[in-house]
Every structure is written in structure tokens, then in C-alpha cells.
């Protein structure tokens, strides 16, 4: 998955850890499908508490202080961005049928 400069999903502390660790490698270490990790990044789902704790331990081994709040805040932030109303636009005139 290519990282876009404006893609806020990859800006959180949790996302930066995932990117540095590698999605495939993290999924393998956790015993989950890589698609599950991508779902976490998109905010479709969040890691099960046992996986979140395992991620926290893996981060600690790499010298990264990653709290459960960091992990779940990513989910909340990305999720809230997905459901923001569209930017206000000027109303379009009705089209004649």
C-alpha cells in the first residue's frame, strides 16, 4: 500500500509503528491476516485487546513507547474522519428532466 502525503491514516504514532514494522511482518507475528492490519489502518475495525497488547510489547522491544491509547486513538481518529460531512458546496441548480 503506497503512502500518500495527505493520507492521515499513516500519521498516528500507531500507524508509524505499523509502517516501520511492516504490515506483513506484524500480521505474521500476531497470527492474523495482513488484511486485518489494513482494516485497522483504515478504521474499519480495531485490534482485539489481546492483539493490541501484543503490538504494545512488540513496539517496546523496538524501543517505541506505544500505549493502548495510542493504538485505539488511531481507530477513533480515522473512524471520525471517515464520517465527517462533505465540505459545504454551493447548491447546484436543479436539472430539468
HELIX and SHEET records of a PDB file:
HELIX    1   1 UNK A    8  UNK A   10  5                                   3    
HELIX    2   2 UNK A   13  UNK A   21  1                                   9    
HELIX    3   3 UNK A   23  UNK A   30  1                                   8    
HELIX    4   4 UNK A   34  UNK A   42  1                                   9    
HELIX    5   5 UNK A   49  UNK A   61  1                                  13    
HELIX    6   6 UNK A   68  UNK A   82  1                                  15    
END                                                                             
